């Protein structure tokens, strides 16, 4: 094989919302009474989920699987009001790890509906985040996923329409959909700040830069990770051959045939350990240069969920005095 150069996007891996959610489960495992239940996957990454399962965390699809009075953590993707009501009826001890940027979209849906607007949500129908947002204002919200959907959607009052979006979509695709909606509804109202989160935007900008320099781009992320799938698509649109892999074991060496430069990035739910394993793989192949491609620096962080802060304070209060 010819000498390889590997370019690594600096905008990769855990975003602030994922880091917060993972930290929440980690703290609960180490400091709270077992068992700990998590509704859905805490984040969309198989390794993260498997690691917590090995520590005794129980992941469930429904709160019906959690014993009354038990402790449950809501995932980073958020939940609908129906789920919260269900938790109350079961007297569950809830720790809410919903990403604050997802909560922002929930609040926008509620606000726009209260203003009497028809709300259009751009998103993927089966994604946990979208299911939660749709549940906030079921009778006043419609889902669109494509330009074609945007051309067909119907509303009661064309002058009173607002649009919001899932946080992990393609920035370019979403922009096209909004343009179509605005052409149909000139008074369309949008959020003050983009709903597509900063990390999604940064990782997509980073993978565009990779695709401009590398023949092949490897995106480390699980197949059910929306933001990771979008990274693969963005790389392909940039002209690279792109592949989504769970980890180093997913690499097919045939993909690298004829390539002199390989780009590597990771979705917002992927641990850095997976990135380093992929880099080690290329070192073993004889990669003579591994270079980090600089992009926007990220310094955002989120406070722990208030329920976790309360539990931590209670734990400290119970410690014996020295």
C-alpha positions as CSV (number, residue, x, y, z in Angstrom):
1,X,0.0,0.0,0.0
2,X,1.2,3.5,-0.9
3,X,2.2,5.8,2.0
4,X,-0.9,7.2,3.7
5,X,-1.6,10.6,5.2
6,X,-4.4,10.7,7.8
7,X,-6.3,14.0,8.4
8,X,-8.3,14.2,11.7
9,X,-11.0,16.7,12.2
10,X,-10.5,18.7,15.4
11,X,-14.3,19.1,15.5
12,X,-15.3,15.6,16.5
13,X,-16.7,13.4,19.2
14,X,-18.7,14.3,22.4
15,X,-20.6,17.5,22.3
16,X,-21.6,19.3,25.5
17,X,-25.0,17.7,25.7
18,X,-23.6,14.2,25.2
19,X,-20.9,14.8,27.8
20,X,-23.5,15.9,30.3
21,X,-25.7,12.9,29.7
22,X,-22.9,10.4,30.0
23,X,-21.6,12.2,33.1
24,X,-25.2,12.0,34.6
25,X,-25.4,8.2,34.2
26,X,-21.8,7.8,35.3
27,X,-22.5,9.7,38.5
28,X,-25.7,7.8,39.2
29,X,-23.9,4.5,38.8
30,X,-21.2,5.4,41.3
31,X,-23.3,7.3,43.8
32,X,-26.9,6.3,43.7
33,X,-28.6,3.1,44.8
34,X,-29.1,0.4,42.2
35,X,-30.7,-0.4,39.9
36,X,-30.5,2.6,37.6
37,X,-32.8,2.6,34.6
38,X,-32.4,4.7,31.5
39,X,-35.3,5.3,29.1
40,X,-34.0,4.6,25.5
41,X,-30.3,4.9,24.8
42,X,-28.7,7.6,26.8
43,X,-26.9,8.7,23.6
44,X,-26.9,7.0,20.3
45,X,-23.6,5.1,20.6
46,X,-23.3,1.3,21.0
47,X,-20.1,1.4,23.0
48,X,-21.4,3.9,25.5
49,X,-24.6,1.9,26.0
50,X,-22.7,-1.4,26.3
51,X,-20.2,0.1,28.8
52,X,-23.0,1.2,31.1
53,X,-24.9,-2.1,30.7
54,X,-21.7,-3.9,32.0
55,X,-21.9,-1.6,35.0
56,X,-25.5,-2.7,35.7
57,X,-27.5,0.1,34.1
58,X,-30.8,-1.2,32.6
59,X,-31.9,0.4,29.4
60,X,-35.7,0.3,28.7
61,X,-37.9,1.3,25.8
62,X,-40.9,2.0,28.0
63,X,-41.4,3.2,31.6
64,X,-43.7,0.2,32.0
65,X,-40.4,-1.7,32.4
66,X,-39.3,0.4,35.4
67,X,-40.7,-0.7,38.8
68,X,-42.9,1.8,40.6
69,X,-40.8,4.2,42.7
70,X,-37.6,3.3,40.8
71,X,-34.9,5.7,39.5
72,X,-34.9,6.5,35.8
73,X,-32.8,8.8,33.7
74,X,-34.3,10.4,30.6
75,X,-31.9,10.4,27.6
76,X,-30.2,13.4,26.0
77,X,-32.9,13.3,23.2
78,X,-35.7,14.4,25.5
79,X,-39.2,13.1,26.1
80,X,-42.8,14.1,25.4
81,X,-45.2,15.4,28.2
82,X,-46.9,12.0,28.1
83,X,-43.7,10.3,29.3
84,X,-43.4,12.8,32.1
85,X,-46.9,12.2,33.2
86,X,-46.4,8.4,33.1
87,X,-43.3,8.8,35.3
88,X,-45.4,10.7,37.9
89,X,-48.1,8.1,38.0
90,X,-45.4,5.5,38.7
91,X,-43.8,7.7,41.3
92,X,-40.5,7.4,39.6
93,X,-37.4,9.3,40.7
94,X,-36.5,11.1,37.5
95,X,-33.1,12.4,36.5
96,X,-33.6,14.4,33.3
97,X,-30.5,14.4,31.1
98,X,-32.2,16.1,28.1
99,X,-29.7,18.2,26.2
100,X,-30.5,21.9,27.0
101,X,-30.4,22.6,23.2
102,X,-33.1,20.0,22.7
103,X,-35.1,21.6,25.5
104,X,-34.8,24.9,23.6
105,X,-36.6,23.4,20.6
106,X,-39.4,22.0,22.9
107,X,-39.9,25.5,24.3
108,X,-40.0,27.0,20.9
109,X,-42.7,24.6,19.8
110,X,-44.8,25.5,22.9
111,X,-44.3,29.2,22.5
112,X,-45.1,29.3,18.8
113,X,-48.3,27.2,19.4
114,X,-49.4,29.5,22.2
115,X,-49.0,32.4,19.7
116,X,-51.6,30.6,17.5
117,X,-49.1,29.6,14.8
118,X,-49.0,26.4,12.8
119,X,-45.7,24.8,13.7
120,X,-43.6,23.0,11.1
121,X,-40.9,20.7,12.5
122,X,-38.1,19.6,10.2
123,X,-36.9,16.2,11.4
124,X,-36.8,12.5,11.1
125,X,-40.0,10.8,12.1
126,X,-38.6,7.9,14.2
127,X,-35.9,9.9,16.0
128,X,-36.3,10.0,19.7
129,X,-35.8,13.8,19.8
130,X,-38.5,14.4,17.2
131,X,-41.0,12.1,18.9
132,X,-40.5,14.1,22.1
133,X,-41.0,17.5,20.4
134,X,-44.1,16.3,18.4
135,X,-45.6,15.3,21.7
136,X,-45.5,18.9,23.1
137,X,-48.2,20.3,20.7
138,X,-49.7,17.4,18.8
139,X,-52.6,19.3,17.3
140,X,-50.6,22.3,16.1
141,X,-47.4,20.7,14.6
142,X,-46.6,19.0,11.4
143,X,-43.4,17.1,10.4
144,X,-41.5,17.6,7.2
145,X,-38.2,15.9,6.2
146,X,-37.5,17.0,2.6
147,X,-37.9,19.8,0.1
148,X,-40.8,17.7,-1.4
149,X,-42.5,17.6,2.0
150,X,-42.1,21.4,2.3
151,X,-43.7,21.9,-1.1
152,X,-46.8,19.8,0.0
153,X,-47.4,20.8,3.6
154,X,-50.7,22.6,4.2
155,X,-51.6,25.0,7.0
156,X,-54.8,26.7,8.2
157,X,-53.4,30.2,8.2
158,X,-50.5,30.8,5.8
159,X,-49.6,34.1,7.4
160,X,-49.2,32.5,10.9
161,X,-46.5,29.7,10.4
162,X,-43.4,29.0,12.4
163,X,-40.6,26.5,11.7
164,X,-38.3,24.6,14.1
165,X,-35.9,21.8,13.5
166,X,-34.3,18.7,15.0
167,X,-30.9,19.6,16.4
168,X,-28.8,17.0,14.4
169,X,-29.8,17.6,10.8
170,X,-27.7,18.6,7.8
171,X,-27.4,22.4,7.9
172,X,-27.4,22.7,4.1
173,X,-30.5,20.4,3.6
174,X,-32.4,22.2,6.4
175,X,-31.6,25.6,4.8
176,X,-33.1,24.4,1.5
177,X,-36.2,23.2,3.2
178,X,-36.6,26.6,5.1
179,X,-36.2,28.4,1.8
180,X,-39.0,26.5,0.2
181,X,-41.2,27.1,3.2
182,X,-40.4,30.8,3.2
183,X,-41.3,31.0,-0.5
184,X,-44.7,29.6,0.3
185,X,-45.2,31.4,3.6
186,X,-43.5,34.8,3.3
187,X,-44.3,35.7,6.9
188,X,-42.6,32.5,8.2
189,X,-41.2,32.9,11.7
190,X,-38.0,31.2,12.6
191,X,-36.2,30.8,16.0
192,X,-33.8,33.7,17.0
193,X,-30.9,31.2,16.9
194,X,-30.5,28.1,14.7
195,X,-32.0,24.9,16.2
196,X,-29.3,22.8,14.6
197,X,-26.8,22.7,17.4
198,X,-23.3,24.3,17.5
199,X,-21.7,20.8,17.6
200,X,-23.6,19.5,14.6
201,X,-22.7,22.6,12.6
202,X,-19.0,22.5,13.6
203,X,-18.7,18.8,12.8
204,X,-20.3,19.3,9.4
205,X,-17.9,22.2,8.6
206,X,-15.0,20.0,9.7
207,X,-16.0,17.1,7.5
208,X,-16.5,19.4,4.5
209,X,-12.9,20.5,5.0
210,X,-11.8,16.8,5.2
211,X,-13.7,15.9,2.0
212,X,-11.9,18.7,0.2
213,X,-8.5,17.1,0.9
214,X,-9.1,13.3,1.4
215,X,-10.2,10.7,-1.0
216,X,-11.8,8.6,1.7
217,X,-13.6,9.9,4.9
218,X,-14.3,7.6,7.8
219,X,-17.1,8.7,10.2
220,X,-17.0,7.0,13.6
221,X,-20.5,6.7,14.9
222,X,-23.4,4.2,15.4
223,X,-25.9,3.6,12.6
224,X,-28.7,5.1,14.6
225,X,-26.8,8.3,15.2
226,X,-28.5,11.0,13.2
227,X,-25.6,13.5,13.3
228,X,-23.1,10.7,12.3
229,X,-25.2,9.7,9.3
230,X,-25.4,13.4,8.3
231,X,-21.6,13.6,8.5
232,X,-21.3,10.7,6.1
233,X,-23.7,12.4,3.7
234,X,-21.9,15.8,3.9
235,X,-18.6,14.1,3.1
236,X,-20.1,12.4,0.1
237,X,-21.5,15.6,-1.1
238,X,-18.0,17.1,-0.8
239,X,-16.7,14.5,-3.3
240,X,-15.2,11.9,-0.9
241,X,-15.9,8.2,-0.6
242,X,-17.4,8.1,2.9
243,X,-18.1,5.3,5.3
244,X,-19.9,5.1,8.7
245,X,-18.1,2.8,11.1
246,X,-18.8,1.8,14.7
247,X,-15.1,1.4,15.3
248,X,-11.9,0.1,13.9
249,X,-13.3,-3.3,13.4
250,X,-15.7,-1.9,10.8
251,X,-13.0,-0.7,8.4
252,X,-12.7,-2.6,5.1
253,X,-9.2,-2.2,3.8
254,X,-10.6,-2.4,0.3
255,X,-12.1,1.0,0.8
256,X,-8.6,2.5,1.0
257,X,-7.4,1.2,-2.3
258,X,-5.7,4.0,-4.3
259,X,-6.2,6.6,-1.5
260,X,-3.3,8.7,-0.4
261,X,-5.2,10.7,2.2
262,X,-7.8,9.4,4.6
263,X,-10.0,11.7,6.6
264,X,-11.3,10.7,10.1
265,X,-14.0,12.3,12.2
266,X,-16.4,11.2,14.8
267,X,-20.1,11.9,15.5
268,X,-21.2,13.9,18.6
269,X,-22.0,10.6,20.5
270,X,-18.7,8.8,19.8
271,X,-16.0,8.5,22.5
272,X,-12.5,9.7,21.8
273,X,-11.2,6.2,22.6
274,X,-12.7,4.9,19.3
275,X,-10.9,7.7,17.4
276,X,-7.6,6.7,18.9
277,X,-8.1,3.1,18.0
278,X,-8.7,4.0,14.4
279,X,-5.5,6.2,14.3
280,X,-3.6,3.2,15.8
281,X,-4.9,1.1,13.0
282,X,-3.5,3.5,10.4
283,X,-0.2,3.7,12.2
284,X,0.0,-0.1,11.9
285,X,-0.7,0.3,8.2
286,X,2.3,2.6,8.0
287,X,0.6,6.0,7.9
288,X,3.6,8.3,7.7
289,X,1.7,11.5,8.6
290,X,-1.3,12.0,11.0
291,X,-2.4,15.6,11.1
292,X,-5.2,17.3,12.9
293,X,-7.2,19.7,10.7
294,X,-8.1,22.7,12.8
295,X,-11.6,24.1,12.9
296,X,-13.8,26.0,15.3
297,X,-12.7,25.6,18.9
298,X,-15.5,24.4,21.3
299,X,-15.6,25.4,24.9
300,X,-19.3,25.0,25.6
301,X,-20.4,23.0,28.7
302,X,-23.7,22.5,30.5
303,X,-24.5,22.3,34.2
304,X,-25.5,18.9,35.6
305,X,-29.3,18.2,35.7
306,X,-30.8,19.9,38.8
307,X,-32.0,16.5,40.1
308,X,-28.4,15.3,40.1
309,X,-27.2,18.4,41.9
310,X,-29.9,17.8,44.6
311,X,-28.8,14.1,45.0
312,X,-25.2,15.1,45.2
313,X,-26.0,17.7,47.9
314,X,-28.1,15.2,49.8
315,X,-25.2,12.7,49.6
316,X,-22.8,15.3,51.0
317,X,-25.2,16.2,53.8
318,X,-25.3,12.5,54.9
319,X,-21.5,12.1,55.1
320,X,-20.1,11.9,58.7
321,X,-18.1,14.9,59.9
322,X,-14.4,14.5,59.9
